[in-house]
Amino acid sequence: MREVLYGRNPVYEALRARRRRVYRLWIAEGIQIKGNLRAAVRMAEERRIPHQRAPRRRLDALVGHSHHQGVALEVGPYPYTDVGEMLALATRRKEPPFLLLLDTLQDPQNLATLLRTAEAVGVHGVLLPLRRTATVTPAVVNASSGATEHLLIGQTNLAQAIETLQARGVWVVGLEGSDEALPPEQISLAGALALVVGSEGQGLRRLVRRKCDALLRLPMRGKIESLNAAVAGSVALYLAWQQRGWA
């Protein structure tokens, strides 16, 4: 099974990460090869990956639309991983585990935003449910600016994954706006942590919520009732990173 990634940053990051099998780099005729596109071509040449010019309409057909910035990359499927590899990465980095769990997030743009933030703050892995969730598609890779290619992302039963993490000493904190949830100053996010963000409409599912060790709410002083799931999750990730000493 092949996918087609598109956009200069996502293509560059996919080649830089070296986690996918790459079949061909496409560049639209008339596009100047400079900046990270020049670096992408150089990496393709070093790895002996075919790269060729083609009319823009050829790339339009490959990608399915015209928003590809004149660059496309034929690759293998996204290399999903598991919680064991994520914890092993934390061990190699000599850091307490820092994971993000996304409970049936539906909007690919929200998923991409959270993945980009997760990569920026240094999480060791992101877990998605097995069903009813947005997944890592070329559109998500593009919207995350290629952050997906540097992240360990897995699909699993979240309730079982939470139990596994808790058995390894990881504190599981669910993000929601209920009265039961604690504000940031009353909850520790500094140690081994898995932050759980619920779906846009329903929030955390009942079983996942019940499995959490604690619930976190973000303070609000404006007139709207809540933040977008991606915004709230991103704020919480930065709060956790701050408590971890910006390590």
Secondary structure in CASP SS format (residue, H / E / C, confidence):
PFRMAT SS
TARGET T0000
AUTHOR 0000-0000-0000
METHOD secondary structure of the structure
MODEL  1
M C 1.00
R C 1.00
E E 1.00
V E 1.00
L E 1.00
Y E 1.00
G C 1.00
R H 1.00
N H 1.00
P H 1.00
V H 1.00
Y H 1.00
E H 1.00
A H 1.00
L H 1.00
R H 1.00
A H 1.00
R C 1.00
R C 1.00
R C 1.00
R C 1.00
V E 1.00
Y E 1.00
R E 1.00
L E 1.00
W E 1.00
I E 1.00
A E 1.00
E C 1.00
G C 1.00
I C 1.00
Q C 1.00
I C 1.00
K C 1.00
G C 1.00
N H 1.00
L H 1.00
R H 1.00
A H 1.00
A H 1.00
V H 1.00
R H 1.00
M H 1.00
A H 1.00
E H 1.00
E H 1.00
R C 1.00
R C 1.00
I C 1.00
P C 1.00
H E 1.00
Q E 1.00
R E 1.00
A E 1.00
P C 1.00
R H 1.00
R H 1.00
R H 1.00
L H 1.00
D H 1.00
A H 1.00
L H 1.00
V H 1.00
G C 1.00
H C 1.00
S C 1.00
H C 1.00
H C 1.00
Q C 1.00
G C 1.00
V E 1.00
A E 1.00
L E 1.00
E E 1.00
V E 1.00
G C 1.00
P C 1.00
Y C 1.00
P C 1.00
Y C 1.00
T C 1.00
D C 1.00
V H 1.00
G H 1.00
E H 1.00
M H 1.00
L H 1.00
A H 1.00
L H 1.00
A H 1.00
T H 1.00
R H 1.00
R H 1.00
K C 1.00
E C 1.00
P C 1.00
P C 1.00
F E 1.00
L E 1.00
L E 1.00
L E 1.00
L E 1.00
D C 1.00
T C 1.00
L C 1.00
Q C 1.00
D C 1.00
P H 1.00
Q H 1.00
N H 1.00
L H 1.00
A H 1.00
T H 1.00
L H 1.00
L H 1.00
R H 1.00
T H 1.00
A H 1.00
E H 1.00
A H 1.00
V H 1.00
G C 1.00
V C 1.00
H C 1.00
G E 1.00
V E 1.00
L E 1.00
L E 1.00
P C 1.00
L C 1.00
R C 1.00
R C 1.00
T C 1.00
A C 1.00
T C 1.00
V C 1.00
T C 1.00
P H 1.00
A H 1.00
V H 1.00
V H 1.00
N H 1.00
A H 1.00
S C 1.00
S C 1.00
G C 1.00
A H 1.00
T H 1.00
E H 1.00
H H 1.00
L C 1.00
L C 1.00
I E 1.00
G E 1.00
Q E 1.00
T C 1.00
N C 1.00
L H 1.00
A H 1.00
Q H 1.00
A H 1.00
I H 1.00
E H 1.00
T H 1.00
L H 1.00
Q H 1.00
A H 1.00
R C 1.00
G C 1.00
V C 1.00
W E 1.00
V E 1.00
V E 1.00
G E 1.00
L E 1.00
E C 1.00
G C 1.00
S C 1.00
D C 1.00
E C 1.00
A C 1.00
L E 1.00
P C 1.00
P H 1.00
E H 1.00
Q H 1.00
I C 1.00
S C 1.00
L C 1.00
A C 1.00
G C 1.00
A C 1.00
L E 1.00
A E 1.00
L E 1.00
V E 1.00
V E 1.00
G C 1.00
S E 1.00
E C 1.00
G C 1.00
Q C 1.00
G E 1.00
L C 1.00
R C 1.00
R H 1.00
L H 1.00
V H 1.00
R H 1.00
R H 1.00
K H 1.00
C C 1.00
D C 1.00
A E 1.00
L E 1.00
L E 1.00
R C 1.00
L C 1.00
P C 1.00
M C 1.00
R C 1.00
G C 1.00
K C 1.00
I C 1.00
E C 1.00
S C 1.00
L C 1.00
N C 1.00
A H 1.00
A H 1.00
V H 1.00
A H 1.00
G H 1.00
S H 1.00
V H 1.00
A H 1.00
L H 1.00
Y H 1.00
L H 1.00
A H 1.00
W H 1.00
Q H 1.00
Q H 1.00
R C 1.00
G C 1.00
W C 1.00
A C 1.00
END
